[in-house]
Amino acid sequence: MGVEGCTKCIKYLLFFFNFIFWLAGGVILGVALWLRHEPQTSNLLELQLDGAHAPSTFYISVHILIAVGAVMMVVGFLGCYGAIQESQCLLGTFFACLVILFACEVAAGIWGFMHKDTVSTEMIHFYDTVYEKAFSETVSTEQKEGPTAANVLKVFHETLRCCGKGQVTSILTRFTDKLRLTDICPSSETSVNCHTRINELFTDKIYLIGIAALVVAVIMIFEMIFSMVLCCGIRNSPVY
């Protein structure tokens, strides 16, 4: 084709980074789908009691990630094809898409940093509400149709292998289970409270998303530089 020398090297570097970008899009899409269907998370976020659902903030974020991964794969393919074909139009379109994606990623990163504790806080609040209702039901003689708070709480405890809101309530709940007043702690013995488990569960996943976003941002910066250099090289090439 028309470009030679350093510009030709830039062309293949851009193709290489675009291929990595395309793969990163596939990885993000795969991770997002895993987060969406991962058993621990799904079991917790699909819980509901008296019409009240578990907070959906985490699922909303995951659906956004699915969309981002799919768009990244399309844009990455566009960049690879534009680099190989040495098309200024495709490279210009690719650069514009990268700028928009980068701006969205920065905005999402800022929002995520400001609300990094929101998901775990909302889930803890939902757990506390269910916990209090479960113990209210134990002293109530009223029969309830549908899933009871104790059933929902049991799912929490079995899924996360935890029991109680804190150390004191954890001991109290295991004690009431032994007296057969309740049956809500997991079958396996555990001394970990559920507030700790919930924080660990969602904090680990948020860090995973953050690391992936940082790697993608670095790749995007290199791609924007290389695409502009290649575009200028094509424009100045005597063949064109």
Secondary structure, DSSP 4 states (H G I P E B T S, - for coil): ----HHHHHHHHHHHHHHHHHHHHHHHHHHHHHHHHH-HHHHHHHT-EETTEEPP-HHHHHHHHHHHHHHHHHHHHHHHHHHHHHT-HHHHHHHHHHHHHHHHHHHHHHHHHHHTTTHHHHHHHHHHHHHHHHHHHHHT------S--HHHHHHHHHHHHT--SSSHHHHHHHHHHHHTTS---S-SS-----HHHHHHHHHHHHHHHHHHHHHHHHHHHHHHHHHHHHHHHHHHH-TT-
